[in-house]
Amino acid sequence: MPKMKTRRSAAKRYKVTGSGKVRYKKQGLRHILTKKSTKRKRKLRKAGILSPAENDRIRKILPYG
């Protein structure tokens, strides 16, 4: 059986933690930051954890993640 290919677009966006959860960078912190509150920008810095349903979908396209 040949090796499975990883979806490179997903590999750049998601990272699998040791316990099997999927981390991602939250959107909304690239530009137009003046209208966003400091509290909102600070919360966007933390990595997000995907929901279990999305988690299964991403794990399929990251076979070795």
C-alpha positions as CSV (number, residue, x, y, z in Angstrom):
1,M,0.0,0.0,0.0
2,P,1.5,3.4,-0.9
3,K,1.8,6.2,1.6
4,M,-1.2,8.5,1.9
5,K,-0.7,12.1,0.8
6,T,-1.3,14.9,3.2
7,R,-3.5,17.9,2.1
8,R,-0.8,20.6,2.1
9,S,-3.3,23.4,2.6
10,A,-4.6,21.7,5.8
11,A,-1.1,21.0,7.0
12,K,-0.3,24.7,6.9
13,R,-3.5,25.7,8.8
14,Y,-3.9,23.0,11.5
15,K,-1.7,21.2,14.0
16,V,-2.6,18.1,16.0
17,T,-1.9,18.1,19.7
18,G,-0.6,15.2,21.7
19,S,-4.0,14.3,23.0
20,G,-5.4,14.3,19.4
21,K,-7.2,17.6,19.4
22,V,-6.8,20.0,16.4
23,R,-5.4,23.5,16.9
24,Y,-5.8,26.4,14.5
25,K,-5.0,30.1,14.4
26,K,-8.1,32.3,14.8
27,Q,-9.1,34.6,12.0
28,G,-9.5,38.3,12.2
29,L,-6.1,39.5,13.4
30,R,-4.5,40.5,10.1
31,H,-5.8,43.9,9.3
32,I,-8.5,46.5,10.2
33,L,-7.5,46.2,13.8
34,T,-8.4,49.8,14.9
35,K,-12.1,49.1,15.2
36,K,-11.5,46.0,17.3
37,S,-11.3,46.2,21.0
38,T,-8.0,45.4,22.9
39,K,-9.9,42.5,24.7
40,R,-11.1,41.1,21.4
41,K,-7.6,41.2,19.8
42,R,-6.0,39.6,22.9
43,K,-8.5,36.7,22.8
44,L,-7.8,36.2,19.0
45,R,-4.1,35.6,19.8
46,K,-4.8,32.3,21.5
47,A,-5.0,29.2,19.3
48,G,-8.5,27.7,18.8
49,I,-9.5,24.1,19.3
50,L,-11.8,22.5,16.7
51,S,-15.1,20.9,17.7
52,P,-15.2,17.1,17.7
53,A,-17.2,17.0,14.4
54,E,-14.7,19.2,12.6
55,N,-11.9,17.4,14.3
56,D,-12.8,14.1,12.6
57,R,-13.0,15.8,9.1
58,I,-9.5,17.4,9.5
59,R,-7.9,14.2,10.9
60,K,-8.8,12.4,7.6
61,I,-7.0,14.9,5.5
62,L,-4.0,15.0,7.9
63,P,-3.3,11.2,8.0
64,Y,0.1,11.6,9.7
65,G,-0.7,14.7,11.8
